[in-house]
Amino acid sequence: MDIHLVEYNLKSNDAYAALRIKDFRWFIISRFVLTLAIQMQSVVVGWQVYALTHDALSLGMIGIAEVIPFLCVTLFAGHVADIVNRKKIIVFSGLVYFICAAGLLFVSTSLQPVLSAYGAMPIYLIIFITGLARGFMSPAQFAFMAQLIPRELFGNASTWNSVSWQVAEITGPAIGGLVYGFLGVGQAYTTVVFFSAIGWFLFLIIKNKTMPERVKKETVWQGLSSGLKFVFGHQMVLSALSLDMFAVFFGGAVSVLPIFADQVLHTGAKGLGFLRAAPALGAIIMSVVQAHHPPFKRAGKNLLFAVFGFGLCIISFALSRNFYLSLFILLLSGMFDNVSVVIRATIIQLYTPDDMRGRVSAVNGIFIGSSNELGSFESGLAARLLGLIPSVIFGGSMTLAVVMSVRKFAPKLRELKL
């Protein structure tokens, strides 16, 4: 038994080992509450923009408004996360999220003439600022989590971190859609502001951790480039990131769910909340399964199989006309996606040196995080050019093609065992 596990009096085969560490529990709880607010805000903003514009491309522009600032700052933010106290970065970024949520509430309730005159532009501007905050928070959270647990528990921690995020993703859109549908946009944003404040406060409870010692001193430019060099020089990390990036880019249909809810399934804002929640419910189920039966013995093959199954689900969802069948398909897509998320996160945590976690996480954010927003834009643009149903079928088909390509050109990933 490794000395780190002895210090915490834990066993590596304990499905709940990471949760028995106090600071990690507070990290999971605080991240859950803040993510809950962010997911609520996402579905409220999506429905509000669609109500203002009735345009698929306008929904895609929400993702663009967030991803542009995220891409602009994320490499620098990763460098900062390796030299500045990571908890302080998280706390400051959480405060910015709170201010932006309050801004959306103010614009939507007190500045209605502005929305009438400029459409969704004020909303896009506020989302732009949240993209800056996310650019700094993401690498800091990833790197800080690794300081809270022994190395032997990275896989277990990634699983429970995924559970936290997915529970927030299922409850956030559901609450956001229901509050918006029954009480209106003002009450919906008020609820977002409340949870943003609680999530920010809970991060303060976590103890500060000493920063890892830098192996060598680097200039800012050297620090920025070293993360890129590490990822692109490591076939295992690069192939795992590439697989997820292209799968999410082509296979994501979240941004056009408001159109499916309105025009295809005819469920309105309330139904949209459940549609957004279904993949997260599947991910929660799979996370619990993986906590007790980790997928790491055949990690490479399981990763490829999971992303392939995700692509099939996206195609099936496009063909469904039944609300309950669509919910079930999205639930399955979440189960497949969660396997991919846990394996990828564990690969990155295990293969990344301590003093480079912020920078490698930033590169991971460019690959994965940006693909969500760029995927939203791609979905909106494809829906306008090809039509709603053909565009989603095209995206799912491209996901299958990506899996087959990675399987052929990345043999080390295919045979990976953790």
C-alpha positions in Angstrom: 0.0 0.0 0.0 1.4 3.4 -1.0 2.3 5.9 1.7 -0.3 8.4 0.5 -3.1 5.9 1.0 -1.7 5.1 4.4 -1.8 8.8 5.4 -5.5 8.9 4.6 -6.2 5.4 6.0 -7.8 4.4 2.7 -7.9 1.4 0.4 -7.5 1.8 -3.3 -10.3 -0.6 -4.1 -12.8 1.3 -2.0 -15.5 2.7 -4.3 -16.0 5.7 -2.0 -12.4 6.3 -1.1 -12.1 9.8 -2.6 -15.3 10.9 -0.9 -13.8 10.0 2.5 -11.3 12.9 2.1 -12.9 16.1 3.7 -11.4 18.7 1.4 -12.4 16.7 -1.7 -15.9 16.4 -0.4 -16.1 20.2 0.0 -14.7 20.6 -3.5 -17.3 18.3 -5.0 -20.2 20.0 -3.1 -19.0 23.5 -4.0 -18.4 22.5 -7.7 -21.8 20.9 -7.8 -23.7 24.0 -6.6 -21.8 26.4 -8.9 -22.3 24.0 -11.9 -26.0 23.7 -10.9 -26.3 27.5 -11.4 -24.3 27.4 -14.6 -26.5 24.7 -16.1 -29.7 26.5 -15.0 -28.4 29.6 -16.7 -27.6 27.7 -19.8 -31.1 26.4 -20.4 -32.7 29.8 -19.4 -30.5 31.7 -21.8 -31.1 29.2 -24.6 -34.9 29.4 -24.2 -34.8 33.2 -23.8 -32.7 33.7 -26.9 -34.9 31.4 -28.9 -38.0 33.3 -27.7 -36.4 36.6 -28.9 -35.1 35.4 -32.2 -36.7 32.0 -33.2 -33.5 31.3 -35.1 -31.3 28.2 -34.9 -28.1 30.2 -35.7 -28.8 32.6 -32.8 -28.7 29.6 -30.4 -25.4 28.6 -31.9 -24.1 32.1 -31.3 -24.5 31.6 -27.5 -21.7 29.1 -27.7 -19.6 31.3 -29.9 -20.0 34.2 -27.4 -18.6 32.0 -24.7 -15.9 30.1 -26.5 -14.1 33.1 -28.1 -13.0 34.6 -24.8 -12.4 31.1 -23.4 -9.9 30.3 -26.2 -8.2 33.7 -25.9 -7.3 33.3 -22.3 -7.2 29.6 -21.5 -3.5 28.9 -22.3 -2.4 31.9 -20.2 -4.9 30.8 -17.5 -3.3 27.4 -17.4 0.1 29.0 -17.0 -1.3 31.1 -14.2 -2.8 28.0 -12.5 0.7 26.6 -12.3 2.2 29.6 -10.6 -0.6 31.2 -8.6 -2.6 29.8 -5.7 -5.3 27.7 -7.5 -8.0 28.2 -4.8 -7.7 32.0 -5.2 -8.2 31.7 -9.0 -11.3 29.5 -8.4 -12.8 31.9 -5.9 -12.3 35.0 -8.1 -13.7 33.3 -11.1 -16.7 32.1 -9.1 -17.3 35.7 -8.1 -17.3 36.8 -11.7 -19.9 34.1 -12.5 -22.1 35.5 -9.7 -21.9 39.0 -11.1 -22.7 37.9 -14.6 -25.8 36.0 -13.3 -26.9 39.2 -11.6 -26.3 41.0 -14.8 -28.6 38.7 -16.8 -31.3 39.1 -14.1 -31.0 42.9 -14.3 -31.1 43.0 -18.1 -34.0 40.6 -18.4 -36.2 42.3 -15.8 -35.3 46.0 -15.7 -34.0 46.6 -19.2 -36.7 45.1 -21.4 -36.5 48.0 -23.8 -32.8 47.2 -24.4 -33.7 43.6 -25.4 -36.5 44.9 -27.6 -34.1 47.3 -29.4 -30.9 45.1 -29.6 -32.3 41.6 -29.4 -30.0 39.0 -27.8 -26.9 41.2 -28.1 -26.8 42.2 -24.3 -27.1 38.6 -23.4 -24.2 37.6 -25.7 -22.0 40.3 -24.1 -22.6 38.9 -20.6 -22.0 35.4 -21.8 -18.7 36.7 -23.2 -17.6 37.7 -19.7 -18.6 34.3 -18.3 -16.3 32.8 -21.0 -13.4 34.7 -19.6 -14.2 33.5 -16.1 -14.5 29.9 -17.3 -11.2 30.2 -19.1 -9.4 30.8 -15.7 -11.6 28.5 -13.5 -11.4 25.4 -15.6 -7.6 24.7 -15.4 -7.5 25.9 -11.8 -10.2 23.4 -10.8 -8.6 20.5 -12.6 -5.2 21.1 -11.1 -6.5 21.9 -7.6 -8.5 18.6 -7.5 -5.3 16.7 -8.0 -3.8 18.4 -4.8 -6.7 17.1 -2.7 -6.3 13.3 -3.2 -3.6 10.7 -3.4 -2.4 9.7 -6.9 -3.8 6.2 -6.5 -7.3 7.7 -6.3 -7.3 9.8 -9.5 -9.6 7.4 -11.2 -12.0 7.2 -8.3 -12.0 10.9 -7.9 -12.6 11.5 -11.6 -15.7 9.2 -11.3 -17.2 11.1 -8.4 -16.2 14.4 -9.9 -18.2 13.3 -12.9 -21.1 12.3 -10.7 -21.1 15.8 -9.2 -21.1 17.5 -12.5 -23.7 15.2 -14.1 -26.1 15.5 -11.1 -25.8 19.3 -11.5 -26.4 18.9 -15.3 -29.6 16.9 -14.7 -31.1 19.0 -12.0 -29.9 22.4 -13.3 -31.7 22.3 -16.7 -34.7 20.7 -15.1 -35.0 23.4 -12.4 -34.2 26.1 -14.9 -36.8 24.9 -17.4 -39.5 24.4 -14.8 -38.9 27.8 -13.1 -38.8 29.6 -16.4 -41.9 27.7 -17.7 -44.0 28.3 -14.5 -42.7 31.5 -13.0 -41.0 33.4 -15.8 -37.5 34.6 -16.7 -37.1 36.9 -13.7 -37.6 34.1 -11.1 -35.4 31.8 -13.2 -32.4 34.2 -13.1 -33.0 35.0 -9.4 -32.6 31.2 -8.7 -29.4 31.2 -10.7 -28.0 34.2 -8.7 -28.8 32.4 -5.5 -27.0 29.2 -6.3 -24.0 31.1 -7.8 -23.6 32.9 -4.5 -23.8 29.6 -2.5 -21.3 27.9 -4.7 -18.9 30.7 -4.5 -19.1 30.8 -0.7 -18.6 27.0 -0.3 -15.3 27.2 -2.2 -14.0 29.4 0.6 -14.3 26.5 3.0 -11.7 24.3 1.3 -8.2 24.6 2.8 -5.4 26.2 0.8 -2.8 23.8 -0.7 0.9 24.5 -1.3 1.7 24.9 -4.9 3.8 22.1 -6.5 7.5 23.1 -6.9 8.3 24.0 -10.5 10.9 21.7 -12.0 12.5 24.6 -14.0 12.0 28.3 -14.3 10.4 29.4 -17.5 9.4 32.6 -19.2 5.7 33.2 -19.8 6.0 32.1 -23.5 8.0 29.0 -22.5 5.3 28.2 -19.9 2.5 28.6 -22.4 4.2 26.4 -25.1 5.3 23.6 -22.8 1.8 22.5 -22.2 1.1 22.3 -25.9 4.4 20.5 -26.5 3.6 17.9 -23.8 0.2 17.1 -25.2 1.2 16.9 -28.8 4.3 14.9 -27.9 2.3 12.3 -25.9 0.3 10.0 -28.2 -1.9 8.6 -25.5 -3.0 12.0 -24.2 -3.3 13.5 -27.7 -5.4 10.6 -29.1 -7.8 10.6 -26.1 -8.3 14.3 -26.4 -8.8 14.3 -30.1 -11.3 11.5 -29.9 -13.5 13.4 -27.5 -13.0 16.8 -29.2 -14.3 15.7 -32.6 -17.0 13.5 -31.1 -18.4 16.4 -29.1 -17.9 18.8 -32.0 -19.9 16.8 -34.4 -22.1 14.7 -32.2 -23.5 17.3 -29.8 -27.1 18.3 -30.3 -27.7 20.2 -27.1 -27.8 23.6 -28.7 -30.7 22.7 -31.0 -32.7 20.9 -28.3 -35.0 24.0 -28.0 -36.0 23.5 -31.6 -36.6 19.8 -31.1 -38.7 20.6 -28.0 -40.7 23.2 -29.9 -41.1 21.9 -33.5 -40.5 18.1 -33.4 -41.6 16.9 -29.9 -43.9 19.8 -29.1 -43.1 20.0 -25.4 -42.2 23.6 -24.8 -39.8 24.9 -22.1 -40.8 22.3 -19.5 -40.0 19.4 -21.9 -36.8 21.1 -22.9 -35.7 20.9 -19.2 -36.2 17.1 -19.2 -34.5 16.7 -22.6 -31.5 18.5 -21.3 -31.5 16.5 -18.1 -31.8 13.0 -19.7 -28.1 12.6 -20.8 -27.0 13.7 -17.3 -29.3 11.1 -15.7 -27.7 8.4 -17.8 -24.2 9.7 -16.9 -25.1 9.5 -13.2 -26.2 5.9 -13.5 -23.1 5.0 -15.4 -20.9 6.9 -12.9 -22.2 4.9 -10.0 -21.6 1.7 -12.0 -18.1 2.8 -12.8 -17.3 3.6 -9.1 -17.9 0.0 -8.3 -16.7 -1.5 -11.5 -14.0 0.8 -13.0 -13.6 0.5 -16.8 -9.8 0.8 -16.7 -8.6 -2.8 -17.4 -9.6 -2.4 -21.1 -9.6 1.4 -21.0 -8.7 2.0 -24.6 -11.3 -0.4 -26.1 -14.0 0.8 -23.7 -13.3 4.4 -24.7 -13.7 3.7 -28.4 -16.8 1.6 -27.8 -18.4 4.3 -25.7 -17.8 7.1 -28.2 -19.1 4.9 -31.0 -22.3 4.2 -29.0 -22.7 7.9 -28.4 -22.7 8.5 -32.1 -25.3 5.9 -32.7 -27.5 7.5 -30.0 -27.3 10.9 -31.7 -28.5 9.5 -35.0 -31.3 7.6 -33.3 -32.4 10.8 -31.5 -32.6 12.6 -34.8 -35.0 10.0 -36.1 -37.2 9.8 -33.0 -40.6 11.5 -33.0 -41.7 10.3 -29.6 -40.9 12.3 -26.5 -40.3 9.4 -24.2 -38.2 7.5 -26.8 -36.1 10.6 -27.3 -35.6 10.9 -23.5 -34.5 7.2 -23.4 -32.0 7.7 -26.3 -30.6 10.8 -24.7 -30.2 8.9 -21.4 -28.2 6.2 -23.2 -26.1 8.8 -24.9 -25.2 10.2 -21.4 -24.2 6.7 -20.2 -21.8 6.2 -23.2 -20.4 9.8 -22.8 -19.7 9.3 -19.1 -17.4 6.3 -19.8 -15.5 8.5 -22.2 -15.3 11.4 -19.7 -14.0 9.3 -16.8 -11.4 7.4 -18.9 -10.1 10.6 -20.5 -9.8 12.5 -17.2 -8.0 9.6 -15.6 -5.5 9.4 -18.5 -4.7 13.1 -18.2 -4.4 13.1 -14.5 -2.1 10.0 -14.4 0.2 11.1 -17.3 0.6 14.8 -16.4 3.4 16.0 -14.1 2.2 17.9 -11.0 3.8 21.2 -12.0 2.1 21.1 -15.4 -1.5 20.3 -14.5 -2.8 23.8 -15.1 -1.2 24.1 -18.6 -2.2 20.6 -19.7 -5.7 21.2 -18.4 -5.8 24.4 -20.4 -4.9 22.4 -23.5 -7.6 19.9 -22.6 -10.0 22.8 -22.2 -9.2 23.9 -25.8 -9.7 20.4 -27.1 -12.8 19.5 -25.1 -14.3 22.6 -23.6 -14.2 24.7 -26.8 -15.6 21.8 -28.8 -18.8 22.1 -26.8 -19.3 25.7 -27.8 -17.9 25.3 -31.3 -20.1 22.2 -31.6 -23.1 24.4 -30.6 -22.2 26.8 -33.4 -21.7 23.9 -35.8 -25.1 22.4 -34.9 -26.9 25.7 -35.4 -25.1 26.4 -38.7 -25.7 22.9 -40.0 -29.4 23.1 -38.9 -29.8 26.2 -41.0 -28.0 24.8 -44.0 -29.1 21.2 -44.0 -32.3 21.3 -42.0 -32.7 20.2 -38.4 -33.0 16.4 -38.7 -30.3 15.9 -41.5 -27.8 18.1 -39.6 -28.1 15.9 -36.4 -27.8 12.7 -38.5 -24.7 14.2 -40.2 -23.2 15.0 -36.8 -23.7 11.5 -35.4 -22.3 9.9 -38.6 -19.2 12.1 -38.3 -18.7 10.9 -34.7 -18.7 7.3 -35.9 -16.2 8.2 -38.6 -13.9 9.8 -36.0 -14.0 6.7 -33.8 -13.0 4.5 -36.7 -10.1 6.8 -37.7 -8.7 7.0 -34.1 -9.0 3.2 -33.8 -6.8 2.8 -36.9 -4.2 5.6 -36.3 -3.8 5.4 -32.5 -2.9 1.7 -31.7 -1.5 2.7 -28.3 -4.9 4.1 -27.2 -6.7 1.0 -28.6 -4.6 -1.3 -26.4 -4.5 1.0 -23.3 -5.0 -0.6 -19.9 -4.9 1.5 -16.8 
